[in-house]
Amino acid sequence: MRIYREIEVWGTVLIIDIESKNLSEIQLEIALSKVNEFVHHIDEVFSTYKSDSIISKLRRNEIEIWQTSDEVKEVWNLCEKTKRLTNGAFDPWAVPGGFDPSGLVKGWAADKSAEILLSHGVAHILINAAGDLTLRGGRIEDGEIKPWLIGITDPNKSENIVKTFEILDGAIATSGDYERGDHIKDPQNGMVAVGAKSATVIGPSGAITDALATALMVAGSDGATWFTQPELFGYQPWVINRHDATSWSID
């Protein structure tokens, strides 16, 4: 049994593709309902557009981080960690209006959503949160389990696939000048990021891949050294340079 579902949330469309050899359609729908409930809860908590969200209150200094829930503290701590790992190229505090975890929280929430599905017995999972993908268990093809095939499009010609990755379990995130144009800013100077044209990161954590892809848009090839840090073992970048047609990666 396989179900494909689209959920409008977080100002985008969350795509969920799940499959199970053992669960019924009703059981899959129950699991999806729990994910739907969770992702809308996350929108209420982490939205920077909703004035009554916890993040909005943090940004207005109406509350402090120690007064928030465990999930907000978890995201805050992940942001601090990734800021350190990227030498400040990812900095949710260096934005107008105050703390904004948007560059990390989609990948984090996608991982949490996968955990919910796994807890309900769903074995094969693809969650696409606006280019941030969490993948579990591979896909079923002709009765066999095979890796998910994830294609990276050309930022200049979106109809062209320029790179394909095969992933059984993990996360992959891509940032670039695709749909929203030059929307990523350099936290050091507030200017448009010019380090890369497109940045993709593969790794075990959706939160970290999400943040690293954003940071590489700022740092470009200077960010290659980040991946020598023990905490980023298992993470791999693939980056398209901004000013020519070349790319670089670290295996």
ABEGO torsion letter per residue (X at the ends): XBBBBBBBBGGBBBBBBBBBAABBAAAAAAAAAAAAAAAAAAAAAABAABAABAAAAAAAGABBAAABBAAAAAAAAAAAAAAAAAGGABBAAABBGEBBAAAAAAAAAAAAAAAAAAAAGBABBBBBBGGBBBBBGEBBBGGBBBBBBBBBBBAABAABBABBBBBABEBBBBBEBBAAEBABBBAAAGBBBAABABBBBBBABAAAAAAAAAAAAAAEAAAAAAAABAAABGBBBBBBBAABABBBBBX
